[in-house]
Amino acid sequence: MRGGNIAIKIGVEGGELEVLKGAVETISSAPHCVITVEANPRVAKRTNRDPIECPRVLETVRQFEFVVAETNKSPLMSCPLIQEGQKAIWNVIAWTH
């Protein structure tokens, strides 16, 4: 049903930005959203794209809150999400109020 609340889990090994860009209309029209994106250091290295780009794209669609599940910290939009030497896969959770 268009216009309902949505929950999206994205884990597509490097195509996350494309998924988000394709879902802009759905994300912008939903009353409430929860979106999770996997931040995999191996994929970031392969694609030469830091996963912080996903929250940045979401911010252009509407206002979201963000947290990295494994650290319980909000990512800084001005800094890379993946840290030097990081091996762990993190999950970035975005939600609207």
N, C-alpha and C positions, 0 to 999 in steps of 0.2 A: 504494500500500500504506500503510495507516494505521500510524503508529508508526515510519516510516522517517525518515531524514535529509531535510531540506528546504532548498531555495534558492528565495527569492522576490524578484523584482525588481518594484518598484512604481513606475510612472510614469503616473499617471492624472489629472494636471492638476487636483489639488485634492481628490480623493476618497481620499487615502492613509489617513487615519484610519479611514474606513469600511471599507476593505479590511483593515486590521490588526485592527479590532474583529471583523470577520467571520471572521478566520483564527485567533482566539485558541485554540480547541481544537486545531487542527492545530499551531500554534506551541508550545503547552504540552506536547503529547504527543510531539514529535519529539526523538530523542536529541540531535541537533545541528542547528542552524539557521544559515543565512546569509540576511540580508534586506537589500536595498538600497532606499533611498527617495530619489527626486529632490527636491532642495531648490531650487525655482525662485523667484527673487525676484518675477517678474511674477505668478506664481500666488499667492504669499503675499500680495501686495498686493491682488489681485482677491478672494481669499477672506477676507482679514483674519485669517489664521491662519498663524503661524510654523511652519515644518516641525519645530521642536524638539519639537512635540507628539507626533510619531511615536515618537522614542526614549522619551519619557515614558510613552507607552502601553505600549511594549514592556517597560519596566522593571516595569510592574505585572503582567506575565504571567510573567516569569522573568528570571534574571540574564543580561545581555548585555554585551559590550564594544562600544564605538562608535568610529568614526573617520570624519572627512570625508576622502574620497579625495583631493581636490584640495589640501588643506592638510596632510594627515597629522597632524591634531590631533583629540583627542577633544572633542566638543562639551560645553559646560557646560550641565547641565540647568536651571540657574537663569537662563540668559541666552538671548535670541533667537539663532537660528542665522543668520538673514539680517542682514547688516550694512547700515547706512545707506549708500545709494548703490550697493550691490552689484548688478552686472548678470549675473555669471557664475552658471551653474547648477552646484550642487554635488551630490555623491552621498554620502549617509550610509550607511555600511556597518555592520551590526550582526551579531554572531556570538556563538555560545555555545561553550563548551568541552566 
